[in-house]
């Protein structure tokens, strides 16, 4: 099922993968619906319409899921469950000031990260990179991504309540592992799908770093939530659609 030939033949690969699961028109319509739907919570973030943002944000991941299924069918259950846990996380994070729900939401996203990593290994992507470049590539990606993750964790950690620091460490570890796996997968099998996966993993890290900085008061301004939302939607879509295109 995995296709590694014709690197960067994005258009051809896109069309071919659409045809295996659903008519191209349905998949294109789902992607268009996602883009239109994403504009609503982004607008809500810009205009500080908190109620509108809370209502519309949970609608985005189901649309990402539709896009993935229309392209790949049901052949990637790990991605499907990762998106479901992402949706659960979105719903749990809707109430503000509820620490128990916040922790449960973070755990849901952490499970999603683990499932994305498992899916990449199921597809054989990290193994392919390791087979081509050996330990040097794995160590380089681990050091670079790990340094970025550690820096972001330390920036947020110093202004976080002590009881939340250990859960943050665990979450950042999972997030870093996921982002590193996505980037590592691209190195050994560069194509449109793995490029989207790598971009999605990186954007997920950026989104969570921005969210942490907003929560701890290090980033202020009316549009701060817009950047968190934009990078989050692009991250989920990049990983889910990219996986389907490989």
N, C-alpha and C positions, 0 to 999 in steps of 0.2 A: 504494500500500500504506500509505503514511503517512497518519494521520488526525489533523487538527488541530482539527476542530470539536468542539463540545460540551465546552468546557473544564471541567475538574474533574468531568466526569460519570464518575467513577471506576468505579462499579459497572457501568454500562452498557458502558463501554469494555472493562472486564475480561472481562465475559461474551462480548462480541463477539469479542475476540481469542482467547479460549480456543476458541471454536467454529471458528475457521479452521484450526487445526492438529491438535487432538485433543479428545476429549470432556472436558468440564469436570471430570468426576470424576477422570480421570487426572492432570490438571494440579494439581488440589487435593490429590490424594494425594501427589504429588511434593513440593509445598510443605509438607505435613504431615510427610512423611518427613524433609525437610531440617531442619525445626524440631526434631524428635525427635533426629535424628542430631547436630545442633549442641549439644544439651544434654550429650552424652557428653564431648567434649573440654573443654567449659566446666567440667563437674564435675571433670574431671581436672586442669584448671588450678587450681581452687579447693583441691583436696586434694593438690596437688603430686605427682600421679601422672604422672610424665613419660613413662613407657613407654606408658601408655594414651593420653596426648595425642598422642604421635608416631604411634601406629597409627591413630587415628581422624580426625585432622585432614585427611589426604589424601582422605578419603571425602566431604568436604563439597562441594568444587568439582564433582565429577561429578554430585552431586545438584542443584546450581545449574544445571549444564548441562542436565540432564534437564528441569528446570522451564522453562528458556528454550526448548528445542526443542519441548516439548509445547505451549507458548503460541504461538511464532512459526514453528514448523517449521524448515526448513533455509534460510530466506530471508536469514539474517544470518550468513554464514560468518565475518565478521570477529569477531563476538562469540564464536562457537564457538571459533575459534582463540585468542582472548584468554583464554578460560577454560582451554583446554588448556595454554597457556603458564603460567597461574596454577597449574594442577595440577603442572606440571613444577617450578615454583618451590617449591611446598610440599614436594615430595619431596626436592629438592636441599637444602632447609634443615633437613631432619630431623636429620642428623648435626651434633653441636655441636663447635665448635672446628676445623672444616675450612674454612679460608679460601677455598680454590679453589671448593669447592662453594657456599659462601656467596655468592661473587661471581657464579657461574653462576646461582644462584637469583635474585639481584637483577636480573641481566640478563634472565631469563625474565619477571619481573614488569614490567620496563621495556618489553619487547616487547608485553606485554599492554596496558599503558597506551597505547602508540602505536596498537595495533589498535582500542582503544575510541575514541580520537580520530578515527581514520579512519572508523569506523562512523558516528559522529555526523555527520561531513561527508557521508558517503554518503547518510545519511537527509535531509540538507539542513537540519538543525536550527540550526547556527551561522549558516548563510547566511540563514535566516529572521530570526534575531535582528538580524543586521547590516542586513538590508533594512528592518527596522522602526525601528531606533534608531540606525543608523550608527556612526561611529567612536567617539562618546562612550561608548556602552555597552561596546564592545570594550576601550577604554582603561581604563574604570573597573574592569571585571572583572579585567583584566590587572594593574592596580596593586594591587588589594585582595588577590587570590589570590597574586600574586607576593610581596607584602609578608609574607603569612602563611608562604608557603613559604620565603622567605629567612630569616625569623626562626627557623623550626624547624630549618633547615639549620645556621644559626650556633650554635644551642643544642647540637646534636649534634656538630657539627664540631670544637668546641674540645676535646672529650674523646676524639676518635677518633684512631687511629693515622694518621700523615701519609700513608702509602701508600694509605689508604682514603678520603682526603678528596676526591680528584678523582673517583673513581667515585661517591661520595656526591653530589657536585655535579651530575653527569650524571643520576643517578637522580632527584634532587629536581626537576630541570628537567622531566623527563618526567612525573613525578607531578603537578607543579603544572600543567603543560599539560593533562593529562587532567582533573584536578579543575576547572580553569577552564573547559574546554570543556563539561563536564557542566552546570555552573552557568549558563554562557552560553546553552546550549541551552534551558534552562528559561525564561529571561527572554523569549525570543521566541515560545515555544510552550508556555505553562503548561498542563499536564494531569497526570494521574496518572503516566503513563509518564515524562515529563521530570522530574517532581518526585522520583521514585524514582532516576532517573539522577543528578540533582544531589546528592541525599542520599548516594547511593553513592559519588560522587566525593569528597565532603567527608569521609565516613567512612573512605575509603581513606587519605586524607592523615592523618587523626587516628590511624588504626591504625599507619601507618608511623612517625609521630612518636613514638607511645608505644613502639613496638618499638625505635627508635633510642635513646630515653631509657633503656629497660631495659638494652639492650646496653652502654651507656656508664656504667651504674650510677647514673643520675640519678633513677631511680624504682626503689624497692625494695618488697618485700612479697610475700607468698605469692600474692596475687590479681592481681598486675600482668599476668601472661600471660592471665588471663581477659578483661581489657579489650581487650588486643591481639586476641585471638581473636574476641571478640564483634563488635568494630567491623569486623574483616576480613570475617567471614561476611556481615554486613549490607551491607557495601560491595559485595562481589561479587554478592550477590543483588539489591541495589538496581539496579545498572547493568544486569545481565543481564535481569532480569524487566522493569525499566523500559523497556529498549530494545524488548522484545517487545510491550509494551503501547502503544507510540506508533503 
